Amino acid sequence: MQPVYLDNNATSRTDPAVVEAMLPCFTECFGNPSSGYAFGSAAAAAVRSARKRVQALVGAAHDHEIVFTSGGTESDNTAILSALNVMAGRDEVVVSAVEHPAVLTLCRHLESDRGVKVRIIPVDGRGRLDVDAFQAVLSARTAIVSLMWANNETGVIFPVAELAEMTRTVGALFHTDAVQAVGRLPVDLKETGIDMLSLSAHKLHGPKGVGALYVRRGTPFAPSILGGRQERARRAGTENVPGIVGLGKAAECAMDTVSAEGPRIARLRDRLEQGLQQRIDGTHVNGDTTARLPNTCNIAFEGVESDALVALLDRAGIACSSGSACTSGSTEPSHVLKAMAVPPQFLRGAVRFSLSRDTGEADIARVLAVMPEIVGRLRKPMPSQPFNQPSGLVHA
Ligand code: PLP
């Protein structure tokens, strides 16, 4: 039986068209884009064309607003560190309690090692940002606000365009981690006041280890990686040409599919979610279901440990996750669900299903067919073990 892959927020299958586009970068177009001869100019042209494709996907006004990086984590780190370096006299960072570790771990480090004040904005029970609390902390000391476009665990969408406008009123920079949003929602940066945006290729059927940071023209910027003058001196190091070309192709495919695929994927996700709720008692959907990515369902099953559920689903050939890929495997409940104050009986039993354009009706039918039995098995009390005293031994 074909395995069912429903963990696309962790990573997505590289599109065969992306692989095909990348292959010549290893064999024929292998030059260094900085070299002045033909091999170099061919590689530089490939990078230029990828940049235009990423520009188009996010609706950036200029292609040089796109800086290629090693992925979402580097883009997030670079945006925040850059702002702290360039925004003279401002030493505060504003983030939400549900940001990805790529933001929160950096912030914890900045607070303990560099004395940066980090303001953490709470969310409500549905994972929505407390906008009043956000506005209350904005001040002339704010260097940067970093708020995610869509949450990786629940799919809940923050109103980033409005939040960017509010940030402008105090003269701070606005960055959004859009790693889960780009390729899943239409994004048009020209329509917003967002200064910086992070994206990652492997979440949109591109290769791993490559991404981009959008930096709006005119935004003050300090690079994190110093060396050569690649990427207009904003990110040193020989370009990952195959990765960048793969990201460009993935961006082009996403442009072609995002509008049509979103509603189809949302219908499948809703069928899965409603089907699970109908077939199984004691379920709880985590996150606001009105402003949510079309592909994400975070659902908890009362009386079940999510790691055990994920393991049994894996044995049935179904891949999904408990929490995010970066935190699953830890015994701590997810920081996102804790920030949402999810009731204790649901906190440990949450599973994330994340769909993609590869997902079909048969995948959803398989999950719905096996889940009731698996959840039932996990809920059954363990038979009590008879106590077998080894014969001949006398215990004191
Ligand atoms: N931000 C979010 C919201 C993510 O979901 C992820 C990956 O899971 C990242 C950042 C990190 O991206 P990358 O794996 O490209 O470093």
Residues whose N, C-alpha, C, O or C-beta is under 5 A from the ligand:
A	BS01	PLP	N9 A10 S70 G71 G72 T73 H100 A102 A150 N152 D177 V179 Q180 S200
